[in-house]
């Protein structure tokens, strides 16, 4: 992983990632990974939101 991305992700707590997985699952019919990938395509995402969604994707793919 790119060291700069790791630094950015390190600012996101595990609790934030778990909470976002829960919310994504609710919004995307129980498919948080698909939801995160879809939401990453949306225009105008903030850097913080992008980092959180990427951290979610990374966590779900690792599981």
N, CA, C and O atoms as CSV, one atom per row, in Angstrom:
chain,resi,resn,atom,element,x,y,z
A,1,UNK,N,N,0.843,-1.182,0.000
A,1,UNK,CA,C,0.000,0.000,0.000
A,1,UNK,C,C,0.887,1.243,0.000
A,1,UNK,O,O,1.954,1.273,0.612
A,2,UNK,N,N,0.421,2.236,-0.687
A,2,UNK,CA,C,1.106,3.524,-0.724
A,2,UNK,C,C,1.201,4.094,0.699
A,2,UNK,O,O,0.182,4.167,1.386
A,3,UNK,N,N,2.394,4.500,1.164
A,3,UNK,CA,C,2.539,5.021,2.534
A,3,UNK,C,C,1.647,6.222,2.817
A,3,UNK,O,O,1.179,6.381,3.944
A,4,UNK,N,N,1.405,7.058,1.836
A,4,UNK,CA,C,0.534,8.211,2.076
A,4,UNK,C,C,-0.902,7.772,2.305
A,4,UNK,O,O,-1.602,8.367,3.123
A,5,UNK,N,N,-1.354,6.746,1.601
A,5,UNK,CA,C,-2.699,6.220,1.822
A,5,UNK,C,C,-2.793,5.602,3.203
A,5,UNK,O,O,-3.807,5.769,3.882
A,6,UNK,N,N,-1.759,4.889,3.635
A,6,UNK,CA,C,-1.775,4.293,4.963
A,6,UNK,C,C,-1.924,5.381,6.012
A,6,UNK,O,O,-2.696,5.224,6.958
A,7,UNK,N,N,-1.196,6.484,5.858
A,7,UNK,CA,C,-1.284,7.571,6.830
A,7,UNK,C,C,-2.697,8.109,6.886
A,7,UNK,O,O,-3.232,8.357,7.966
A,8,UNK,N,N,-3.293,8.288,5.739
A,8,UNK,CA,C,-4.656,8.805,5.672
A,8,UNK,C,C,-5.617,7.835,6.350
A,8,UNK,O,O,-6.457,8.255,7.146
A,9,UNK,N,N,-5.503,6.535,6.042
A,9,UNK,CA,C,-6.375,5.539,6.650
A,9,UNK,C,C,-6.139,5.427,8.145
A,9,UNK,O,O,-7.066,5.126,8.898
A,10,UNK,N,N,-4.917,5.665,8.582
A,10,UNK,CA,C,-4.619,5.517,10.004
A,10,UNK,C,C,-5.373,6.539,10.843
A,10,UNK,O,O,-5.488,6.376,12.058
A,11,UNK,N,N,-5.887,7.587,10.214
A,11,UNK,CA,C,-6.656,8.596,10.928
A,11,UNK,C,C,-8.111,8.160,11.119
A,11,UNK,O,O,-8.872,8.852,11.796
A,12,UNK,N,N,-8.503,7.048,10.548
A,12,UNK,CA,C,-9.863,6.542,10.640
A,12,UNK,C,C,-9.871,5.389,11.636
A,12,UNK,O,O,-9.111,4.431,11.497
A,13,UNK,N,N,-10.726,5.487,12.627
A,13,UNK,CA,C,-10.760,4.445,13.660
A,13,UNK,C,C,-11.510,3.214,13.162
A,13,UNK,O,O,-12.319,3.286,12.236
A,14,UNK,N,N,-11.222,2.096,13.794
A,14,UNK,CA,C,-11.922,0.851,13.471
A,14,UNK,C,C,-13.415,1.008,13.733
A,14,UNK,O,O,-14.236,0.454,13.002
A,15,UNK,N,N,-13.766,1.756,14.763
A,15,UNK,CA,C,-15.185,1.975,15.075
A,15,UNK,C,C,-15.884,2.750,13.958
A,15,UNK,O,O,-17.030,2.454,13.621
A,16,UNK,N,N,-15.203,3.732,13.388
A,16,UNK,CA,C,-15.778,4.481,12.264
A,16,UNK,C,C,-16.000,3.573,11.066
A,16,UNK,O,O,-17.019,3.669,10.382
A,17,UNK,N,N,-15.044,2.696,10.818
A,17,UNK,CA,C,-15.158,1.777,9.682
A,17,UNK,C,C,-16.320,0.813,9.908
A,17,UNK,O,O,-17.126,0.593,9.004
A,18,UNK,N,N,-16.413,0.238,11.106
A,18,UNK,CA,C,-17.517,-0.684,11.399
A,18,UNK,C,C,-18.865,0.012,11.273
A,18,UNK,O,O,-19.807,-0.557,10.722
A,19,UNK,N,N,-18.965,1.239,11.779
A,19,UNK,CA,C,-20.218,1.980,11.694
A,19,UNK,C,C,-20.597,2.255,10.247
A,19,UNK,O,O,-21.768,2.159,9.879
A,20,UNK,N,N,-19.615,2.596,9.430
A,20,UNK,CA,C,-19.904,2.872,8.022
A,20,UNK,C,C,-20.299,1.596,7.285
A,20,UNK,O,O,-21.160,1.639,6.406
A,21,UNK,N,N,-19.695,0.475,7.621
A,21,UNK,CA,C,-20.095,-0.803,7.020
A,21,UNK,C,C,-21.562,-1.071,7.352
A,21,UNK,O,O,-22.327,-1.493,6.485
A,22,UNK,N,N,-21.947,-0.832,8.577
A,22,UNK,CA,C,-23.328,-1.028,9.004
A,22,UNK,C,C,-24.278,-0.124,8.196
A,22,UNK,O,O,-25.302,-0.585,7.692
A,23,UNK,N,N,-23.930,1.153,8.081
A,23,UNK,CA,C,-24.780,2.095,7.340
A,23,UNK,C,C,-24.862,1.721,5.858
A,23,UNK,O,O,-25.937,1.769,5.260
A,24,UNK,N,N,-23.741,1.355,5.279
A,24,UNK,CA,C,-23.732,0.961,3.867
A,24,UNK,C,C,-24.593,-0.276,3.634
A,24,UNK,O,O,-25.310,-0.364,2.637
A,25,UNK,N,N,-24.520,-1.217,4.547
A,25,UNK,CA,C,-25.346,-2.417,4.441
A,25,UNK,C,C,-26.825,-2.081,4.449
A,25,UNK,O,O,-27.613,-2.683,3.719
A,26,UNK,N,N,-27.196,-1.118,5.276
A,26,UNK,CA,C,-28.589,-0.690,5.333
A,26,UNK,C,C,-29.038,0.020,4.069
A,26,UNK,O,O,-30.160,-0.181,3.605
A,27,UNK,N,N,-28.172,0.845,3.514
A,27,UNK,CA,C,-28.520,1.612,2.307
A,27,UNK,C,C,-28.458,0.782,1.033
A,27,UNK,O,O,-29.100,1.114,0.036
A,28,UNK,N,N,-27.685,-0.294,1.067
A,28,UNK,CA,C,-27.450,-1.066,-0.162
A,28,UNK,C,C,-27.875,-2.526,0.004
A,28,UNK,O,O,-27.159,-3.436,-0.413
A,29,UNK,N,N,-29.019,-2.741,0.601
A,29,UNK,CA,C,-29.642,-4.063,0.730
A,29,UNK,C,C,-28.677,-5.149,1.222
A,29,UNK,O,O,-28.617,-6.240,0.655
A,30,UNK,N,N,-27.937,-4.841,2.268
A,30,UNK,CA,C,-27.050,-5.835,2.868
A,30,UNK,C,C,-25.753,-6.074,2.124
A,30,UNK,O,O,-25.067,-7.062,2.385
A,31,UNK,N,N,-25.405,-5.200,1.210
A,31,UNK,CA,C,-24.177,-5.351,0.410
A,31,UNK,C,C,-23.263,-4.136,0.622
A,31,UNK,O,O,-23.173,-3.271,-0.249
A,32,UNK,N,N,-22.591,-4.070,1.765
A,32,UNK,CA,C,-21.775,-2.883,2.033
A,32,UNK,C,C,-20.604,-2.695,1.083
A,32,UNK,O,O,-20.258,-1.557,0.765
A,33,UNK,N,N,-19.982,-3.776,0.618
A,33,UNK,CA,C,-18.858,-3.637,-0.307
A,33,UNK,C,C,-19.330,-3.052,-1.630
A,33,UNK,O,O,-18.727,-2.114,-2.151
A,34,UNK,N,N,-20.392,-3.597,-2.164
A,34,UNK,CA,C,-20.950,-3.069,-3.408
A,34,UNK,C,C,-21.353,-1.610,-3.219
A,34,UNK,O,O,-21.105,-0.773,-4.087
A,35,UNK,N,N,-21.968,-1.316,-2.093
A,35,UNK,CA,C,-22.388,0.053,-1.814
A,35,UNK,C,C,-21.218,1.014,-1.738
A,35,UNK,O,O,-21.278,2.117,-2.283
A,36,UNK,N,N,-20.154,0.602,-1.065
A,36,UNK,CA,C,-18.980,1.469,-0.947
A,36,UNK,C,C,-18.367,1.729,-2.319
A,36,UNK,O,O,-17.984,2.857,-2.628
A,37,UNK,N,N,-18.276,0.697,-3.130
A,37,UNK,CA,C,-17.707,0.864,-4.469
A,37,UNK,C,C,-18.572,1.781,-5.324
A,37,UNK,O,O,-18.048,2.601,-6.077
A,38,UNK,N,N,-19.888,1.648,-5.213
A,38,UNK,CA,C,-20.794,2.529,-5.961
A,38,UNK,C,C,-20.657,3.975,-5.486
A,38,UNK,O,O,-20.577,4.898,-6.296
A,39,UNK,N,N,-20.629,4.162,-4.170
A,39,UNK,CA,C,-20.557,5.519,-3.622
A,39,UNK,C,C,-19.218,6.191,-3.933
A,39,UNK,O,O,-19.149,7.416,-4.023
A,40,UNK,N,N,-18.171,5.411,-4.096
A,40,UNK,CA,C,-16.878,5.992,-4.466
A,40,UNK,C,C,-16.903,6.616,-5.859
A,40,UNK,O,O,-16.076,7.473,-6.171
A,41,UNK,N,N,-17.844,6.192,-6.694
A,41,UNK,CA,C,-17.957,6.730,-8.045
A,41,UNK,C,C,-18.685,8.073,-8.087
A,41,UNK,O,O,-18.656,8.765,-9.104
A,42,UNK,N,N,-19.336,8.439,-6.987
A,42,UNK,CA,C,-20.129,9.676,-6.954
A,42,UNK,C,C,-19.218,10.899,-7.060
A,42,UNK,O,O,-18.143,10.929,-6.461
A,43,UNK,N,N,-19.643,11.892,-7.811
A,43,UNK,CA,C,-18.843,13.119,-7.919
A,43,UNK,C,C,-18.957,13.956,-6.638
A,43,UNK,O,O,-19.959,13.898,-5.924
A,44,UNK,N,N,-17.933,14.711,-6.377
A,44,UNK,CA,C,-17.973,15.673,-5.280
A,44,UNK,C,C,-17.770,15.123,-3.889
A,44,UNK,O,O,-18.108,15.789,-2.910
A,45,UNK,N,N,-17.224,13.921,-3.773
A,45,UNK,CA,C,-16.957,13.375,-2.444
A,45,UNK,C,C,-15.846,14.170,-1.763
A,45,UNK,O,O,-14.887,14.601,-2.405
A,46,UNK,N,N,-15.992,14.354,-0.465
A,46,UNK,CA,C,-14.918,14.996,0.286
A,46,UNK,C,C,-13.768,14.005,0.449
A,46,UNK,O,O,-13.946,12.797,0.300
A,47,UNK,N,N,-12.612,14.526,0.752
A,47,UNK,CA,C,-11.439,13.667,0.981
A,47,UNK,C,C,-11.698,12.711,2.143
A,47,UNK,O,O,-11.325,11.539,2.087
A,48,UNK,N,N,-12.338,13.219,3.193
A,48,UNK,CA,C,-12.617,12.396,4.366
A,48,UNK,C,C,-13.564,11.242,4.010
A,48,UNK,O,O,-13.348,10.105,4.430
A,49,UNK,N,N,-14.602,11.539,3.244
A,49,UNK,CA,C,-15.561,10.509,2.840
A,49,UNK,C,C,-14.888,9.480,1.927
A,49,UNK,O,O,-15.101,8.276,2.077
A,50,UNK,N,N,-14.089,9.954,0.999
A,50,UNK,CA,C,-13.362,9.058,0.109
A,50,UNK,C,C,-12.448,8.136,0.901
A,50,UNK,O,O,-12.412,6.931,0.653
A,51,UNK,N,N,-11.717,8.692,1.844
A,51,UNK,CA,C,-10.814,7.871,2.664
A,51,UNK,C,C,-11.581,6.834,3.474
A,51,UNK,O,O,-11.149,5.688,3.592
A,52,UNK,N,N,-12.725,7.238,4.035
A,52,UNK,CA,C,-13.526,6.297,4.811
A,52,UNK,C,C,-14.047,5.166,3.926
A,52,UNK,O,O,-13.963,3.997,4.302
A,53,UNK,N,N,-14.574,5.500,2.772
A,53,UNK,CA,C,-15.078,4.459,1.868
A,53,UNK,C,C,-13.953,3.533,1.402
A,53,UNK,O,O,-14.155,2.322,1.308
A,54,UNK,N,N,-12.797,4.073,1.117
A,54,UNK,CA,C,-11.660,3.229,0.713
A,54,UNK,C,C,-11.225,2.312,1.853
A,54,UNK,O,O,-10.870,1.157,1.620
A,55,UNK,N,N,-11.252,2.821,3.080
A,55,UNK,CA,C,-10.904,1.995,4.241
A,55,UNK,C,C,-11.919,0.867,4.415
A,55,UNK,O,O,-11.554,-0.258,4.757
A,56,UNK,N,N,-13.184,1.171,4.179
A,56,UNK,CA,C,-14.232,0.151,4.235
A,56,UNK,C,C,-13.971,-0.922,3.181
A,56,UNK,O,O,-14.014,-2.115,3.481
A,57,UNK,N,N,-13.704,-0.500,1.955
A,57,UNK,CA,C,-13.439,-1.460,0.879
A,57,UNK,C,C,-12.249,-2.331,1.244
A,57,UNK,O,O,-12.300,-3.551,1.088
A,58,UNK,N,N,-11.205,-1.728,1.717
A,58,UNK,CA,C,-10.004,-2.501,2.069
A,58,UNK,C,C,-10.303,-3.515,3.182
A,58,UNK,O,O,-9.867,-4.664,3.118
A,59,UNK,N,N,-11.040,-3.080,4.185
A,59,UNK,CA,C,-11.373,-3.973,5.291
A,59,UNK,C,C,-12.259,-5.139,4.827
A,59,UNK,O,O,-12.032,-6.287,5.207
A,60,UNK,N,N,-13.255,-4.835,4.014
A,60,UNK,CA,C,-14.156,-5.884,3.552
A,60,UNK,C,C,-13.463,-6.859,2.602
A,60,UNK,O,O,-13.742,-8.057,2.634
A,61,UNK,N,N,-12.584,-6.369,1.778
A,61,UNK,CA,C,-11.864,-7.264,0.870
A,61,UNK,C,C,-10.880,-8.156,1.623
A,61,UNK,O,O,-10.608,-9.280,1.201
A,62,UNK,N,N,-10.354,-7.659,2.728
A,62,UNK,CA,C,-9.408,-8.438,3.524
A,62,UNK,C,C,-10.111,-9.528,4.351
A,62,UNK,O,O,-9.493,-10.513,4.755
A,63,UNK,N,N,-11.400,-9.330,4.588
A,63,UNK,CA,C,-12.150,-10.283,5.440
A,63,UNK,C,C,-12.513,-11.563,4.720
A,63,UNK,O,O,-13.139,-12.446,5.307
